[in-house]
Amino acid sequence: MTDPAGYPYEETHDLRSGPNLHESLLGLLPFVGVWRGTGKGGYPGTEDFDYAQEVRLSHDGRPFLAYESRAWIIDAEGRPVRPAAREVGWWRPQPDDSIEVLLAHPTGYVEVYVGEIDGLKVELSTDAVVRTASAKEVSANHRLYGIVEGDLLYAVDMAAMGRDLTPHLSARLKRIAG
Ligand code: HEM
C-alpha cells in the first residue's frame, strides 16, 4: 500500500517502468539511467586525483531530466578515500535540440548552462556561474558528455582561480541500472 502522506507521483531512471518518457526527452533517452565508474582529475597548482562517481538521470513524465551526482576520491586500488563533489540539477531540452542545464553544488556554486544535443553528444557551456562569498573563484565551466560503446563519458573544463578553461575532470561511467 502506498503511504497516504507520501509524494503521489512516480519518478524513474528505468524506461521499462514508471511514467512514459515525455516526447521532448526522446533525444536524451540514451542518457537516462544510473551510471557508475571512475575518472581522473586535476587542476594547475593542485595534485592530480582519481575518483569514482555515481550519476542518476531520471524523469517523472515531464519535459526535463533530474540529475544527481556523487563523487568520491579513491586510492590506487579503487578504495574510497573521502567523499568529494556532489551536484544536483535539471536538464531541460528545447525543441531546437538546444538544452538548458541548471546545477547546484554544496561548495557554493549555482550554474546555468546552455548547450546542444547532437546525437549521442551533449555539449554544455556556462551562461552564468553564481557563487557565495565563501566559494573559490570559478567563472566558467564547459562540459562534454557522450555515449560511447554504451558507456557515459564526459570531460569538464573549468575556468577558476584566474585561469581560462582548463581540464578539471574526465570519466567513463557504466550503466548499472535503467
Ligand atoms: C567529480 C567531480 C569533482 C571532483 C572529484 C573534484 C575534486 C577536486 C579535487 C580533489 C581538487 C583538489 C583540491 C581539493 O581537494 O580541494 C579540486 C579542486 C577544485 N575544484 Fe573540483 N572536483 C569536482 C568537480 C568540481 C566542480 C563541478 C567544480 C566547480 C563548479 C569544481 C571546482 C573546483 C575548484 C574551484 C578547485 C580549486 C582549484 C584551485 O584551488 O586552484 N570541482 N577538485
Residues whose N, C-alpha, C, O or C-beta is under 5 A from the ligand:
A	BS01	HEM	Y43 P44 G45 T46 E47 F49 Y51 A71 A84 A85 Y109 K136 E137 V138 A160 M161
